[in-house]
Amino acid sequence: MSGYSNVGQSSVYEAGDQRNLKKSEQPSRPRYEEGVEHSHIPNDSKDERSIANRLANEERKLNRDEDDPQTKALKKDPTLPAKLHGNEPSKGAKVDADLQAEEEEYLKRKHKK
């Protein structure tokens, strides 16, 4: 049908760009990564993990350290992350630092009595 058209050039109607590539010419994509971290939701009732795997997961949670060093430092000084990145601490961080200082002072006074 397209060969009978008088509009445009015949090369416009050729299907050269619509041909499928051979399997060897197709670009390969990366394989699906198995066992991605956090791919299982621990409380998912439809998850097919065994009871032993669930118990092992709970045991790992009990044995691991609660806070990493950065979180421990943040608990000591709420303005620390901003200072480490060269920024001025936010108003909330400053208020938290003031409250923390007041609480420490109050506890020191209370222990002296």
N, CA, C and O atoms as a GROMACS GRO file, in nm:
protein
  452
    1MET      N    1   0.082  -0.117   0.000
    1MET     CA    2   0.000   0.000   0.000
    1MET      C    3   0.087   0.125   0.000
    1MET      O    4   0.058   0.220  -0.072
    2SER      N    5   0.194   0.125   0.080
    2SER     CA    6   0.276   0.244   0.088
    2SER      C    7   0.355   0.266  -0.039
    2SER      O    8   0.398   0.379  -0.065
    3GLY      N    9   0.376   0.164  -0.119
    3GLY     CA   10   0.449   0.182  -0.244
    3GLY      C   11   0.373   0.261  -0.346
    3GLY      O   12   0.433   0.311  -0.441
    4TYR      N   13   0.245   0.274  -0.331
    4TYR     CA   14   0.162   0.346  -0.428
    4TYR      C   15   0.143   0.492  -0.392
    4TYR      O   16   0.076   0.565  -0.466
    5SER      N   17   0.197   0.537  -0.283
    5SER     CA   18   0.177   0.674  -0.239
    5SER      C   19   0.261   0.769  -0.322
    5SER      O   20   0.372   0.734  -0.360
    6ASN      N   21   0.211   0.886  -0.350
    6ASN     CA   22   0.284   0.988  -0.424
    6ASN      C   23   0.336   1.096  -0.332
    6ASN      O   24   0.394   1.194  -0.378
    7VAL      N   25   0.319   1.080  -0.201
    7VAL     CA   26   0.359   1.181  -0.105
    7VAL      C   27   0.495   1.144  -0.047
    7VAL      O   28   0.512   1.031   0.000
    8GLY      N   29   0.592   1.234  -0.050
    8GLY     CA   30   0.722   1.212   0.010
    8GLY      C   31   0.807   1.115  -0.067
    8GLY      O   32   0.768   1.070  -0.175
    9GLN      N   33   0.921   1.082  -0.014
    9GLN     CA   34   1.014   0.988  -0.077
    9GLN      C   35   0.979   0.847  -0.036
    9GLN      O   36   0.918   0.824   0.068
   10SER      N   37   1.018   0.753  -0.117
   10SER     CA   38   0.987   0.614  -0.085
   10SER      C   39   1.070   0.564   0.033
   10SER      O   40   1.029   0.470   0.102
   11SER      N   41   1.186   0.627   0.058
   11SER     CA   42   1.270   0.583   0.171
   11SER      C   43   1.203   0.610   0.305
   11SER      O   44   1.236   0.546   0.405
   12VAL      N   45   1.109   0.706   0.308
   12VAL     CA   46   1.037   0.737   0.432
   12VAL      C   47   0.952   0.618   0.473
   12VAL      O   48   0.930   0.596   0.592
   13TYR      N   49   0.904   0.543   0.378
   13TYR     CA   50   0.810   0.436   0.406
   13TYR      C   51   0.876   0.300   0.422
   13TYR      O   52   0.807   0.201   0.448
   14GLU      N   53   1.008   0.294   0.407
   14GLU     CA   54   1.075   0.166   0.425
   14GLU      C   55   1.085   0.135   0.574
   14GLU      O   56   1.092   0.226   0.656
   15ALA      N   57   1.086   0.009   0.607
   15ALA     CA   58   1.083  -0.032   0.747
   15ALA      C   59   1.222  -0.069   0.797
   15ALA      O   60   1.234  -0.157   0.882
   16GLY      N   61   1.325  -0.006   0.748
   16GLY     CA   62   1.461  -0.039   0.790
   16GLY      C   63   1.484  -0.016   0.938
   16GLY      O   64   1.557  -0.092   1.002
   17ASP      N   65   1.423   0.089   0.993
   17ASP     CA   66   1.444   0.117   1.135
   17ASP      C   67   1.349   0.038   1.224
   17ASP      O   68   1.358   0.047   1.347
   18GLN      N   69   1.260  -0.037   1.166
   18GLN     CA   70   1.164  -0.112   1.244
   18GLN      C   71   1.199  -0.260   1.254
   18GLN      O   72   1.119  -0.340   1.303
   19ARG      N   73   1.314  -0.297   1.207
   19ARG     CA   74   1.354  -0.437   1.210
   19ARG      C   75   1.405  -0.473   1.350
   19ARG      O   76   1.465  -0.389   1.418
   20ASN      N   77   1.381  -0.595   1.391
   20ASN     CA   78   1.428  -0.641   1.522
   20ASN      C   79   1.574  -0.681   1.513
   20ASN      O   80   1.619  -0.734   1.412
   21LEU      N   81   1.648  -0.655   1.620
   21LEU     CA   82   1.789  -0.692   1.625
   21LEU      C   83   1.802  -0.840   1.656
   21LEU      O   84   1.714  -0.901   1.716
   22LYS      N   85   1.915  -0.896   1.613
   22LYS     CA   86   1.945  -1.035   1.648
   22LYS      C   87   1.979  -1.040   1.796
   22LYS      O   88   2.017  -0.938   1.855
   23LYS      N   89   1.966  -1.156   1.857
   23LYS     CA   90   1.997  -1.171   2.001
   23LYS      C   91   2.141  -1.131   2.030
   23LYS      O   92   2.170  -1.073   2.135
   24SER      N   93   2.232  -1.161   1.937
   24SER     CA   94   2.373  -1.129   1.960
   24SER      C   95   2.398  -0.978   1.952
   24SER      O   96   2.495  -0.929   2.009
   25GLU      N   97   2.311  -0.905   1.882
   25GLU     CA   98   2.329  -0.761   1.867
   25GLU      C   99   2.257  -0.680   1.975
   25GLU      O  100   2.283  -0.561   1.991
   26GLN      N  101   2.167  -0.744   2.049
   26GLN     CA  102   2.091  -0.673   2.151
   26GLN      C  103   2.182  -0.636   2.268
   26GLN      O  104   2.264  -0.716   2.311
   27PRO      N  105   2.166  -0.514   2.319
   27PRO     CA  106   2.247  -0.476   2.436
   27PRO      C  107   2.203  -0.557   2.557
   27PRO      O  108   2.084  -0.574   2.582
   28SER      N  109   2.300  -0.605   2.631
   28SER     CA  110   2.266  -0.686   2.748
   28SER      C  111   2.240  -0.595   2.868
   28SER      O  112   2.304  -0.491   2.882
   29ARG      N  113   2.147  -0.633   2.952
   29ARG     CA  114   2.116  -0.557   3.072
   29ARG      C  115   2.168  -0.634   3.192
   29ARG      O  116   2.183  -0.757   3.185
   30PRO      N  117   2.195  -0.566   3.300
   30PRO     CA  118   2.248  -0.637   3.418
   30PRO      C  119   2.143  -0.733   3.474
   30PRO      O  120   2.023  -0.706   3.471
   31ARG      N  121   2.192  -0.845   3.525
   31ARG     CA  122   2.101  -0.944   3.582
   31ARG      C  123   2.042  -0.892   3.712
   31ARG      O  124   2.100  -0.808   3.780
   32TYR      N  125   1.927  -0.944   3.743
   32TYR     CA  126   1.859  -0.906   3.866
   32TYR      C  127   1.943  -0.951   3.985
   32TYR      O  128   1.984  -1.066   3.994
   33GLU      N  129   1.968  -0.860   4.076
   33GLU     CA  130   2.048  -0.893   4.193
   33GLU      C  131   1.962  -0.966   4.295
   33GLU      O  132   1.856  -0.918   4.335
   34GLU      N  133   2.008  -1.081   4.335
   34GLU     CA  134   1.934  -1.160   4.432
   34GLU      C  135   1.980  -1.126   4.573
   34GLU      O  136   2.097  -1.094   4.595
   35GLY      N  137   1.890  -1.132   4.664
   35GLY     CA  138   1.925  -1.109   4.805
   35GLY      C  139   1.955  -0.965   4.836
   35GLY      O  140   2.050  -0.936   4.909
   36VAL      N  141   1.877  -0.874   4.783
   36VAL     CA  142   1.899  -0.733   4.811
   36VAL      C  143   1.869  -0.706   4.958
   36VAL      O  144   1.775  -0.762   5.014
   37GLU      N  145   1.950  -0.622   5.020
   37GLU     CA  146   1.933  -0.591   5.161
   37GLU      C  147   1.798  -0.524   5.184
   37GLU      O  148   1.756  -0.441   5.104
   38HIS      N  149   1.732  -0.559   5.291
   38HIS     CA  150   1.600  -0.507   5.331
   38HIS      C  151   1.490  -0.546   5.232
   38HIS      O  152   1.390  -0.476   5.220
   39SER      N  153   1.508  -0.656   5.161
   39SER     CA  154   1.403  -0.698   5.068
   39SER      C  155   1.291  -0.772   5.140
   39SER      O  156   1.183  -0.788   5.084
   40HIS      N  157   1.316  -0.816   5.262
   40HIS     CA  158   1.212  -0.883   5.341
   40HIS      C  159   1.166  -0.790   5.451
   40HIS      O  160   1.247  -0.728   5.520
   41ILE      N  161   1.038  -0.782   5.468
   41ILE     CA  162   0.982  -0.706   5.579
   41ILE      C  163   0.963  -0.806   5.694
   41ILE      O  164   0.890  -0.904   5.679
   42PRO      N  165   1.027  -0.782   5.807
   42PRO     CA  166   1.026  -0.883   5.914
   42PRO      C  167   0.887  -0.922   5.963
   42PRO      O  168   0.866  -1.037   6.002
   43ASN      N  169   0.792  -0.830   5.961
   43ASN     CA  170   0.659  -0.860   6.015
   43ASN      C  171   0.559  -0.902   5.908
   43ASN      O  172   0.439  -0.909   5.935
   44ASP      N  173   0.606  -0.929   5.787
   44ASP     CA  174   0.516  -0.965   5.678
   44ASP      C  175   0.466  -1.107   5.698
   44ASP      O  176   0.545  -1.202   5.701
   45SER      N  177   0.335  -1.122   5.712
   45SER     CA  178   0.278  -1.256   5.738
   45SER      C  179   0.282  -1.344   5.614
   45SER      O  180   0.276  -1.466   5.626
   46LYS      N  181   0.293  -1.286   5.496
   46LYS     CA  182   0.295  -1.364   5.373
   46LYS      C  183   0.437  -1.396   5.327
   46LYS      O  184   0.456  -1.461   5.224
   47ASP      N  185   0.534  -1.351   5.402
   47ASP     CA  186   0.673  -1.380   5.370
   47ASP      C  187   0.699  -1.528   5.396
   47ASP      O  188   0.658  -1.581   5.499
   48GLU      N  189   0.768  -1.595   5.305
   48GLU     CA  190   0.785  -1.739   5.315
   48GLU      C  191   0.916  -1.780   5.384
   48GLU      O  192   0.965  -1.890   5.361
   49ARG      N  193   0.970  -1.693   5.466
   49ARG     CA  194   1.092  -1.731   5.538
   49ARG      C  195   1.057  -1.832   5.645
   49ARG      O  196   0.947  -1.834   5.699
   50SER      N  197   1.154  -1.917   5.674
   50SER     CA  198   1.130  -2.021   5.774
   50SER      C  199   1.134  -1.960   5.914
   50SER      O  200   1.182  -1.849   5.934
   51ILE      N  201   1.083  -2.036   6.008
   51ILE     CA  202   1.083  -1.991   6.147
   51ILE      C  203   1.227  -1.976   6.196
   51ILE      O  204   1.257  -1.886   6.274
   52ALA      N  205   1.315  -2.065   6.152
   52ALA     CA  206   1.456  -2.056   6.193
   52ALA      C  207   1.518  -1.924   6.144
   52ALA      O  208   1.595  -1.862   6.217
   53ASN      N  209   1.484  -1.882   6.022
   53ASN     CA  210   1.537  -1.756   5.971
   53ASN      C  211   1.483  -1.637   6.049
   53ASN      O  212   1.554  -1.540   6.075
   54ARG      N  213   1.356  -1.646   6.087
   54ARG     CA  214   1.297  -1.537   6.166
   54ARG      C  215   1.363  -1.530   6.304
   54ARG      O  216   1.391  -1.421   6.354
   55LEU      N  217   1.386  -1.645   6.366
   55LEU     CA  218   1.452  -1.646   6.497
   55LEU      C  219   1.595  -1.594   6.487
   55LEU      O  220   1.641  -1.520   6.574
   56ALA      N  221   1.665  -1.633   6.381
   56ALA     CA  222   1.802  -1.585   6.362
   56ALA      C  223   1.804  -1.433   6.344
   56ALA      O  224   1.894  -1.366   6.392
   57ASN      N  225   1.704  -1.380   6.274
   57ASN     CA  226   1.695  -1.236   6.254
   57ASN      C  227   1.672  -1.165   6.387
   57ASN      O  228   1.734  -1.062   6.414
   58GLU      N  229   1.585  -1.218   6.469
   58GLU     CA  230   1.559  -1.158   6.601
   58GLU      C  231   1.683  -1.164   6.689
   58GLU      O  232   1.711  -1.071   6.765
   59GLU      N  233   1.757  -1.275   6.680
   59GLU     CA  234   1.879  -1.289   6.760
   59GLU      C  235   1.984  -1.188   6.716
   59GLU      O  236   2.055  -1.132   6.800
   60ARG      N  237   1.995  -1.165   6.586
   60ARG     CA  238   2.090  -1.064   6.535
   60ARG      C  239   2.052  -0.927   6.586
   60ARG      O  240   2.140  -0.847   6.620
   61LYS      N  241   1.923  -0.897   6.592
   61LYS     CA  242   1.879  -0.767   6.642
   61LYS      C  243   1.919  -0.747   6.788
   61LYS      O  244   1.958  -0.638   6.827
   62LEU      N  245   1.910  -0.853   6.868
   62LEU     CA  246   1.945  -0.843   7.009
   62LEU      C  247   2.095  -0.827   7.030
   62LEU      O  248   2.138  -0.758   7.122
   63ASN      N  249   2.174  -0.889   6.943
   63ASN     CA  250   2.319  -0.889   6.961
   63ASN      C  251   2.389  -0.766   6.905
   63ASN      O  252   2.502  -0.737   6.944
   64ARG      N  253   2.325  -0.693   6.815
   64ARG     CA  254   2.395  -0.580   6.752
   64ARG      C  255   2.395  -0.458   6.844
   64ARG      O  256   2.310  -0.442   6.931
   65ASP      N  257   2.493  -0.376   6.821
   65ASP     CA  258   2.507  -0.252   6.898
   65ASP      C  259   2.395  -0.158   6.856
   65ASP      O  260   2.365  -0.146   6.737
   66GLU      N  261   2.334  -0.091   6.951
   66GLU     CA  262   2.218  -0.007   6.923
   66GLU      C  263   2.252   0.113   6.835
   66GLU      O  264   2.177   0.143   6.741
   67ASP      N  265   2.360   0.180   6.862
   67ASP     CA  266   2.392   0.303   6.790
   67ASP      C  267   2.530   0.295   6.728
   67ASP      O  268   2.623   0.239   6.786
   68ASP      N  269   2.542   0.350   6.610
   68ASP     CA  270   2.673   0.361   6.548
   68ASP      C  271   2.743   0.484   6.608
   68ASP      O  272   2.679   0.563   6.678
   69PRO      N  273   2.873   0.501   6.584
   69PRO     CA  274   2.946   0.612   6.647
   69PRO      C  275   2.888   0.749   6.614
   69PRO      O  276   2.889   0.839   6.699
   70GLN      N  277   2.838   0.767   6.491
   70GLN     CA  278   2.784   0.897   6.454
   70GLN      C  279   2.658   0.929   6.533
   70GLN      O  280   2.638   1.043   6.575
   71THR      N  281   2.574   0.829   6.555
   71THR     CA  282   2.452   0.851   6.632
   71THR      C  283   2.485   0.879   6.779
   71THR      O  284   2.420   0.962   6.842
   72LYS      N  285   2.585   0.810   6.832
   72LYS     CA  286   2.627   0.836   6.970
   72LYS      C  287   2.677   0.979   6.986
   72LYS      O  288   2.645   1.046   7.084
   73ALA      N  289   2.754   1.027   6.887
   73ALA     CA  290   2.805   1.164   6.892
   73ALA      C  291   2.690   1.263   6.881
   73ALA      O  292   2.693   1.368   6.946
   74LEU      N  293   2.589   1.231   6.801
   74LEU     CA  294   2.473   1.319   6.785
   74LEU      C  295   2.398   1.332   6.917
   74LEU      O  296   2.346   1.439   6.948
   75LYS      N  297   2.390   1.224   6.993
   75LYS     CA  298   2.319   1.229   7.120
   75LYS      C  299   2.394   1.316   7.221
   75LYS      O  300   2.332   1.374   7.310
   76LYS      N  301   2.527   1.324   7.209
   76LYS     CA  302   2.604   1.409   7.299
   76LYS      C  303   2.593   1.556   7.261
   76LYS      O  304   2.583   1.642   7.348
   77ASP      N  305   2.594   1.585   7.129
   77ASP     CA  306   2.588   1.723   7.082
   77ASP      C  307   2.496   1.731   6.960
   77ASP      O  308   2.536   1.688   6.852
   78PRO      N  309   2.374   1.784   6.975
   78PRO     CA  310   2.280   1.788   6.863
   78PRO      C  311   2.324   1.880   6.748
   78PRO      O  312   2.274   1.868   6.637
   79THR      N  313   2.417   1.971   6.776
   79THR     CA  314   2.462   2.063   6.670
   79THR      C  315   2.578   2.006   6.591
   79THR      O  316   2.624   2.068   6.495
   80LEU      N  317   2.626   1.890   6.629
   80LEU     CA  318   2.746   1.833   6.567
   80LEU      C  319   2.734   1.807   6.417
   80LEU      O  320   2.827   1.842   6.344
   81PRO      N  321   2.627   1.746   6.366
   81PRO     CA  322   2.621   1.720   6.221
   81PRO      C  323   2.635   1.846   6.136
   81PRO      O  324   2.705   1.845   6.035
   82ALA      N  325   2.569   1.952   6.177
   82ALA     CA  326   2.579   2.077   6.100
   82ALA      C  327   2.721   2.132   6.106
   82ALA      O  328   2.774   2.178   6.005
   83LYS      N  329   2.782   2.128   6.224
   83LYS     CA  330   2.919   2.178   6.238
   83LYS      C  331   3.017   2.096   6.157
   83LYS      O  332   3.111   2.151   6.098
   84LEU      N  333   2.996   1.964   6.152
   84LEU     CA  334   3.086   1.878   6.075
   84LEU      C  335   3.078   1.908   5.925
   84LEU      O  336   3.177   1.894   5.853
   85HIS      N  337   2.962   1.950   5.880
   85HIS     CA  338   2.944   1.981   5.738
   85HIS      C  339   2.971   2.128   5.707
   85HIS      O  340   2.953   2.172   5.594
   86GLY      N  341   3.014   2.203   5.808
   86GLY     CA  342   3.049   2.342   5.786
   86GLY      C  343   2.930   2.436   5.780
   86GLY      O  344   2.940   2.545   5.725
   87ASN      N  345   2.818   2.396   5.837
   87ASN     CA  346   2.698   2.479   5.836
   87ASN      C  347   2.665   2.527   5.976
   87ASN      O  348   2.714   2.473   6.076
   88GLU      N  349   2.582   2.628   5.981
   88GLU     CA  350   2.535   2.674   6.110
   88GLU      C  351   2.423   2.581   6.158
   88GLU      O  352   2.334   2.547   6.079
   89PRO      N  353   2.426   2.539   6.282
   89PRO     CA  354   2.321   2.450   6.332
   89PRO      C  355   2.183   2.515   6.323
   89PRO      O  356   2.170   2.637   6.334
   90SER      N  357   2.081   2.434   6.305
   90SER     CA  358   1.945   2.485   6.294
   90SER      C  359   1.898   2.534   6.431
   90SER      O  360   1.959   2.507   6.534
   91LYS      N  361   1.788   2.607   6.428
   91LYS     CA  362   1.732   2.661   6.552
   91LYS      C  363   1.691   2.548   6.646
   91LYS      O  364   1.712   2.555   6.767
   92GLY      N  365   1.632   2.443   6.588
   92GLY     CA  366   1.590   2.329   6.669
   92GLY      C  367   1.708   2.260   6.735
   92GLY      O  368   1.700   2.219   6.851
   93ALA      N  369   1.820   2.246   6.660
   93ALA     CA  370   1.938   2.182   6.716
   93ALA      C  371   1.996   2.268   6.830
   93ALA      O  372   2.043   2.215   6.931
   94LYS      N  373   1.992   2.398   6.812
   94LYS     CA  374   2.042   2.488   6.918
   94LYS      C  375   1.954   2.476   7.043
   94LYS      O  376   2.005   2.472   7.155
   95VAL      N  377   1.823   2.471   7.023
   95VAL     CA  378   1.731   2.457   7.137
   95VAL      C  379   1.755   2.324   7.207
   95VAL      O  380   1.756   2.317   7.330
   96ASP      N  381   1.774   2.218   7.127
   96ASP     CA  382   1.802   2.087   7.186
   96ASP      C  383   1.930   2.090   7.268
   96ASP      O  384   1.936   2.032   7.377
   97ALA      N  385   2.034   2.157   7.216
   97ALA     CA  386   2.160   2.166   7.288
   97ALA      C  387   2.141   2.243   7.419
   97ALA      O  388   2.196   2.205   7.522
   98ASP      N  389   2.063   2.352   7.415
   98ASP     CA  390   2.036   2.430   7.537
   98ASP      C  391   1.960   2.346   7.639
   98ASP      O  392   1.993   2.346   7.757
   99LEU      N  393   1.858   2.276   7.594
   99LEU     CA  394   1.781   2.190   7.685
   99LEU      C  395   1.868   2.081   7.745
   99LEU      O  396   1.857   2.050   7.864
  100GLN      N  397   1.952   2.024   7.664
  100GLN     CA  398   2.039   1.918   7.712
  100GLN      C  399   2.136   1.973   7.818
  100GLN      O  400   2.161   1.907   7.919
  101ALA      N  401   2.190   2.092   7.793
  101ALA     CA  402   2.280   2.154   7.891
  101ALA      C  403   2.207   2.184   8.022
  101ALA      O  404   2.260   2.161   8.130
  102GLU      N  405   2.083   2.235   8.011
  102GLU     CA  406   2.005   2.264   8.131
  102GLU      C  407   1.975   2.138   8.211
  102GLU      O  408   1.983   2.138   8.333
  103GLU      N  409   1.941   2.031   8.141
  103GLU     CA  410   1.912   1.904   8.210
  103GLU      C  411   2.036   1.850   8.281
  103GLU      O  412   2.026   1.800   8.393
  104GLU      N  413   2.152   1.860   8.216
  104GLU     CA  414   2.276   1.812   8.278
  104GLU      C  415   2.308   1.895   8.403
  104GLU      O  416   2.349   1.841   8.505
  105GLU      N  417   2.288   2.026   8.392
  105GLU     CA  418   2.314   2.114   8.507
  105GLU      C  419   2.219   2.081   8.622
  105GLU      O  420   2.259   2.077   8.738
  106TYR      N  421   2.093   2.058   8.589
  106TYR     CA  422   1.992   2.024   8.691
  106TYR      C  423   2.028   1.893   8.760
  106TYR      O  424   2.018   1.881   8.883
  107LEU      N  425   2.071   1.793   8.681
  107LEU     CA  426   2.108   1.664   8.740
  107LEU      C  427   2.232   1.676   8.827
  107LEU      O  428   2.241   1.608   8.930
  108LYS      N  429   2.327   1.760   8.789
  108LYS     CA  430   2.446   1.781   8.871
  108LYS      C  431   2.409   1.844   9.006
  108LYS      O  432   2.459   1.804   9.112
  109ARG      N  433   2.318   1.944   8.999
  109ARG     CA  434   2.274   2.010   9.123
  109ARG      C  435   2.197   1.913   9.210
  109ARG      O  436   2.210   1.916   9.332
  110LYS      N  437   2.118   1.830   9.149
  110LYS     CA  438   2.035   1.735   9.224
  110LYS      C  439   2.123   1.632   9.294
  110LYS      O  440   2.094   1.593   9.407
  111HIS      N  441   2.230   1.588   9.228
  111HIS     CA  442   2.320   1.488   9.289
  111HIS      C  443   2.405   1.546   9.401
  111HIS      O  444   2.452   1.472   9.488
  112LYS      N  445   2.427   1.678   9.399
  112LYS     CA  446   2.505   1.740   9.504
  112LYS      C  447   2.430   1.747   9.636
  112LYS      O  448   2.491   1.748   9.742
  113LYS      N  449   2.298   1.751   9.631
  113LYS     CA  450   2.217   1.765   9.752
  113LYS      C  451   2.219   1.640   9.836
  113LYS      O  452   2.155   1.636   9.941
   0.00000   0.00000   0.00000
